[in-house]
Amino acid sequence: MEEIETCPAQRLLKMLSGKWKAEIFRLATESPLRFNNLLRQIQGSNKQSLATALKELEEEGLLEKLTIKLKPLHIEYNLTEKGKALIPVFQQLEGLA
């Protein structure tokens, strides 16, 4: 039986639970993300934990991975439409802190 969520923020909180996910989401609201930039911006992060968090955010449909075929090849992560729709909820949660 599926749980009924009564609070709009509840689903977002579930999607962003886990190491670095909330911070990654916050940074994605500001600009496209690059992996090495995230490593520098998020104190205490490491490659494995960031890669896992990015993959899980992709699986949740909040981020999309875009491969840019320029030399050198690079990858950017952008918010999906679903992710953009959750920005107001995220901002309200931030305001409570």
Secondary structure, DSSP 8 states (H G I E B T S, - for coil): ------SHHHHHHHHT-STTHHHHHHHHHHS-B-HHHHHHHSTT--HHHHHHHHHHHHHTTSEEEEEE-SSS-EEEEEE-HHHHHTHHHHHHHHHH-
